[in-house]
Every structure is written in C-alpha cells, then in structure tokens.
Amino acid sequence: MAQIQRTPLADQAADLLLERIRSGEWQLGQKLPGETTLAPQLGVGRSTIREAIRQLAGRGVLATRQGSGVFVMALDAPEDWDAVLRRADIVAVLEARIAIEAEASALAAERRTAADLRAIRQALAARDNAAEGLEAHVDADTAFHRSILVAAHNPILLELFDGFTPRLRQAMIEMLRLRSDHGGPDDHDRHARLAHAVSSQDAVTAASESRAHLLRLKEALG
C-alpha cells in the first residue's frame, strides 16, 4: 500500500528559493541575503537553508564564493535541459552558443533601446574589471552576453540562454582551464566591437562578431 511521502524541508526550501529567483526577485549575478535573513523568511533553520543552497548550487542556479556570499548564476533549472546539457561536451556547448547568440546579436542591433545600451556598456565594463579567477571572469562574461540577449527582445532566445547558463558556465570554466588564459586585450576588444555593432544598429556586423568570437573559442580547443 502506497504511503504519503514527506518532502524534506531542504527540498521545499530549495523549491521556494528557485521560485523567488524565477519570479525575478533576484537578478543574474545578484547576491542573495544571508542565512539569518532567509531562514526566518522561509520558516526553517539555517542548516536547512545551507542545504537548500547546496542543492541549487549543484544544479547550477547558485554559486557560493568564499568570503563573499551566495550569488545567482542562472534564473532557472529546467530538468529537461539539465539532462541534455550534462551530456554535452565543450564543443557542443560552443556550437549551441553560436546558434543562439549570433541571431540574438543581430536582433539586438535592430531592437536595442537606450536602456539596453546602458546595460550592455555597464556589463562590458564589469567584464573588463572582473576580479581575478576563472569563475569571476566567466560570470562577468556571461552577464555581458546575457545583456545582448536581453536587448534582442526575444523571450524564447532569452529563455534558452537562461536554461543553458549552468552548463555554459561549467563548459567555459573547463575551456579556460585548458587554455590557461582569459584571452587578454584582444578578447576584450572583440567584445567591445560586438557592443559597438549593437550600438550602431549594424545587425550584420553584430552577428558576424558574435559568430567569429565563438568560432575562435571552438578552434582554440583543437
């Protein structure tokens, strides 16, 4: 005879945190409140919050940075995407990025608003000034590319990118470890050219810059 199963508190807390992230309460890259704030909000203990955060970190939604706190790394964790992306290798991830981001860059050039341009420029500056370390660099880079996706004003492409982010982050960290560098000044210049093409409403160049940048990364893997 089947029995009613009680869901562990940590699982419930993780679901509640994920729903708050999905609703837009915290943005990509934003720091979450501390355990002492979240625990009473959810009506659980601090150890339960820690376990919930650990679960979401394992799904690529959150990341804990020693001495800094917990940050939002993805705005959703679709189960179907997780299963597919776990099987993807770095080359497959880059090919998917080309398909999504080249088109989004062209659309961004055609549709960007003044607010979009401010966000893109801020993200580009933050990327250039990112703290040392692979994870900080990848997070800043992802935030820049997401600002282009937002400017495309296509909710489906943005949803694909957000669902893709956990595996994207892992793949880019793995790739940079293999390369042992972050691309140097040339890498920043390529991103600056992409931002300029979007600002100039040059859809052809924006798509070309996005595609060329990602193809270079793919080719660097040999």
Backbone hydrogen bonds, N-H to C=O, Kabsch-Sander energy under -0.5 kcal/mol:
donor,donor_aa,acceptor,acceptor_aa,energy
7,T,5,Q,-0.5
12,Q,8,P,-1.9
13,A,9,L,-2.9
14,A,10,A,-2.4
15,D,11,D,-2.2
16,L,12,Q,-2.2
17,L,13,A,-2.5
18,L,14,A,-2.4
19,E,15,D,-2.2
20,R,16,L,-1.9
21,I,17,L,-2.0
22,R,18,L,-2.8
23,S,19,E,-2.0
24,G,21,I,-1.4
25,E,20,R,-2.1
29,G,72,V,-3.0
30,Q,27,Q,-2.3
32,L,70,V,-3.1
37,T,34,G,-1.1
38,L,34,G,-2.5
39,A,35,E,-2.8
41,Q,37,T,-1.1
42,L,38,L,-2.2
43,G,39,A,-1.1
44,V,39,A,-2.2
49,I,45,G,-1.7
50,R,46,R,-2.4
51,E,47,S,-1.9
52,A,48,T,-2.4
53,I,49,I,-2.6
54,R,50,R,-2.2
55,Q,51,E,-2.3
56,L,52,A,-2.3
57,A,53,I,-2.3
58,G,54,R,-2.0
59,R,55,Q,-1.0
60,G,57,A,-1.4
61,V,56,L,-2.5
62,L,56,L,-1.0
63,A,71,F,-2.0
65,R,63,A,-0.6
65,R,69,G,-3.1
66,Q,64,T,-0.6
68,S,65,R,-2.5
69,G,65,R,-2.2
71,F,63,A,-2.8
72,V,30,Q,-2.2
73,M,61,V,-3.5
73,M,71,F,-0.5
74,A,61,V,-1.5
82,D,78,P,-2.3
83,A,79,E,-2.0
84,V,80,D,-1.7
85,L,81,W,-3.4
86,R,82,D,-2.1
87,R,83,A,-0.6
87,R,84,V,-0.9
88,A,85,L,-0.8
93,V,89,D,-2.0
94,L,90,I,-2.4
95,E,91,V,-2.4
96,A,92,A,-2.1
97,R,93,V,-2.3
98,I,94,L,-2.2
99,A,95,E,-1.9
100,I,96,A,-2.2
101,E,97,R,-3.4
102,A,98,I,-1.8
103,E,99,A,-0.6
104,A,100,I,-1.9
105,S,101,E,-2.5
106,A,102,A,-1.6
107,L,103,E,-2.3
108,A,104,A,-2.6
109,A,105,S,-2.0
110,E,106,A,-1.3
111,R,107,L,-2.0
112,R,108,A,-2.5
117,L,113,T,-2.2
118,R,114,A,-2.0
119,A,115,A,-2.1
120,I,116,D,-2.5
121,R,117,L,-2.6
122,Q,118,R,-2.4
123,A,119,A,-2.3
124,L,120,I,-2.3
125,A,121,R,-2.3
126,A,122,Q,-2.5
127,R,123,A,-2.1
128,D,124,L,-2.0
129,N,125,A,-1.7
130,A,127,R,-1.0
137,H,133,G,-2.0
138,V,134,L,-2.8
139,D,135,E,-2.5
140,A,136,A,-2.2
141,D,137,H,-2.4
142,T,138,V,-2.7
143,A,139,D,-2.1
144,F,140,A,-1.8
145,H,141,D,-2.4
146,R,142,T,-2.5
147,S,143,A,-1.6
148,I,144,F,-1.2
149,L,145,H,-1.8
150,V,146,R,-2.7
151,A,147,S,-1.6
152,A,148,I,-0.9
152,A,149,L,-0.7
153,H,150,V,-1.4
154,N,149,L,-0.6
158,L,154,N,-2.1
159,E,155,P,-2.2
160,L,156,I,-2.4
161,F,157,L,-2.3
162,D,158,L,-2.7
163,G,159,E,-2.4
164,F,160,L,-1.5
165,T,161,F,-1.2
168,L,164,F,-2.5
169,R,165,T,-3.1
170,Q,166,P,-1.8
171,A,167,R,-2.9
172,M,168,L,-2.6
173,I,169,R,-2.1
174,E,170,Q,-2.3
175,M,171,A,-2.5
176,L,172,M,-2.5
177,R,173,I,-1.9
178,L,174,E,-1.7
179,R,175,M,-1.9
180,S,176,L,-2.5
181,D,176,L,-0.6
187,D,183,G,-0.9
187,D,184,G,-0.7
188,H,184,G,-1.4
189,D,185,P,-2.5
190,R,186,D,-2.1
191,H,187,D,-1.6
192,A,188,H,-2.4
193,R,189,D,-2.4
194,L,190,R,-1.8
195,A,191,H,-2.3
196,H,192,A,-2.4
197,A,193,R,-2.4
198,V,194,L,-2.1
199,S,195,A,-2.4
200,S,196,H,-2.5
201,Q,198,V,-1.2
202,D,197,A,-2.7
203,A,201,Q,-1.0
206,A,202,D,-2.4
207,A,203,A,-2.4
208,S,204,V,-2.2
209,E,205,T,-3.2
210,S,206,A,-2.2
211,R,207,A,-2.6
212,A,208,S,-2.8
213,H,209,E,-2.3
214,L,210,S,-2.0
215,L,211,R,-2.5
216,R,212,A,-2.1
217,L,213,H,-1.6
218,K,214,L,-2.1
219,E,215,L,-2.9
220,A,216,R,-2.0
221,L,217,L,-0.6
221,L,218,K,-1.1
222,G,219,E,-1.7
